[in-house]
Amino acid sequence: MSRFLGPIRQLGFVVPDIEAAMAHWTQVMGVGPFFYNPQVPIEDYTYDGRSYMPHNSVALANAGYIQVELIQCRNDVPSCYKEFTDAGHQGLQHMAYWTEDYDRDLAAMQDQGFAVRMSGKVGENGRFAYFDRQDHPGTCIELSEVKGPKGRMFAMIREASEGWDGSDPVRPFPDLGAI
């Protein structure tokens, strides 16, 4: 268990080809099914305090308790992901803690000296923040709000992985408004 905000719940991998990455994770690693969104609708996105319009493709699956997130940047908008790939890295870029009390946990991280580098929101109650303070090159901490529709989607993704038989390995992201 982490000393910060409980268990790590997600490992985020930045990849150059998300389709190839999903094939590797499902066929070689046996992880799936992946829920894929070719363009995540991110609202209120900022990087280093400036607003941008990112175009990221994301795929999510669970390996037991841990969620695997695959991310491919589709434009040149500044981000922690682009900074990671520009430095010559690919692979594990972040680990995420999930919270139902985002404001409290964001304040707790900031009180420990962590500064928000990148933030935004995906749907209702889907805020996220990536922190700047890091000792390992490239790999950072994300705080992800998981109450409401986003939390229900994450639960559905985990349930789909339990006993997954390898069929239908890539599925569309559910509509957050319908969850």
N, C-alpha and C positions, 0 to 999 in steps of 0.2 A: 504494500500500500504506500502510496506517495505521501510525503509529509505536507504536500500542498492542499489538494482538494479531493482526496480519496483516490480510488483506483483510476489508472489510465484506462480510457474506454475506446480510444481510436488511435490507429497508426496511419498517418497520411503520407502517401508516396507520390512524388511528382514524377511523371513519366513522359517520354517523348511521343509515345504512340499508345493511347489508352485502349484501343481495340486489341493490340498485341498483348498489352499488360493484362487485360481481362482474360484473354485466352490462356496466358501463362498461369495466372492464379487459379483458374477453374480446372484446366487440364493437368498441370504439373503439381500445383500445390493442393488441389482438391478443395479449394475455398469457393463458396458460392451459395446461391446464385447472386450475381451482381445486379444491382438496380442502377441503370445508366441514364444520365441526363446530359445530352450533348451541349446544352447551354443553360447553366444554373442561373436563375433570375435573382441576382444579388442586388439588394437595395442599400442605400446609405453607405456605399463602399468608400473607404478612405485608406490611403497608404501614406505614411509620414504626414498625416494631417491634411492631405489634399484629396479631393474627390475625383474618382475615375469611373469608367464603365468597363469592367472586366468581362471577358468572354472565356469562361472556363468550362470544360467538360469534366464531369465527376461520375464515378462509379463507386457504389457502396455494397459491401458484403460483410458478413460476420464469420469469424473463426472462433467459435465459442463465444466468450464474453467480449472479446476484442473485435471492434469494427475495423475493417480495412477500407481505406479511402484511396482511390486512384484519381489523380488530378492531371489534366493536360491543359496548359494555357493555349488559347487559340488566338490571342492578340498580344500586342507588346505593352499592355498596360502595366505600370509598375506594381509589383506585389512581392510578398515574401517568396512566392513560388518562382517568379522570374529571377529574383535576386539569387536564389538557390541554383537555378540552371545556368545563369550567367556566370556563376563562379565555377562552372564545370561539374556540378553535382547532378545526380539523378538518384532516385530512390527515396528512402525515408527522409522526409522534410520536417514533419511535426508529429507530436503526440498530443492528444486532446483529453482534457478533463470535461466531463459533462456536468451541467448544473441546472437545477430548477430555480435557483435563487441567483440569477446572473449579477444583479447589482451588488449583492453582498460579496460574492466570490471575486468579482472584478476589483472591488475595493480592497479585499484581502490581498490579492496579488500585487496591486499597486502599493499597498502598505509595506510589502516585502521588497520593494524596489523595482518591480517589473513595470516597464512602460509599454503601452499599446503601440504597436507598429502598424498593424493592419486590422481593420474591423469592417463590419457590415451586418447585414441581416438577410436571412432567407425565410420568407414567410412570416406569419405571426409567431411571436415568441421564439424566433430563431436567430437571435443575435450571436455574434462570434467576435473574438479578439485574439490576435496573435501578438505575443510579447517579444520585445526587443532583447531583453537581457538573456544572454546565452553564453555557455562556455564551450560547447561543441560546435564546430563550424557548420552552419546551415540548419541544424535541427533545432526547432523552437517549440514552445508550448502554445497551445490553443486552448481557450476557454470557450465552450460551446453550450448555448442555452438549449435545453431539450424538454421544454414543457410544451403543451399544446400540440399542434399538428406535427411539428418536427419530431417531438418525442414519440408520438404515436407511430410515425413513419419508421423511426429507428427501431422501435419494438417489433414492428411488422417485418423489417429486414432481418432481425435476429431470429424471429420465429421461422422465417422462410429457410434459414440456414440449418435449422435443427432437423436432422434426418434427411438432408438434401441428397438426392440420388444421382446428381449430375445432369439431370434433364433441364431443359430451358435455362441455360447458364447465364444468359443476359436478358434482363427484363427492363421495361421502361420504368422510370421513376413514377411513383404514384402522384396524383394531383394532391398537393398539400391541402387545398381547399376542400377536398372530398374526404379527407381522413378524419 
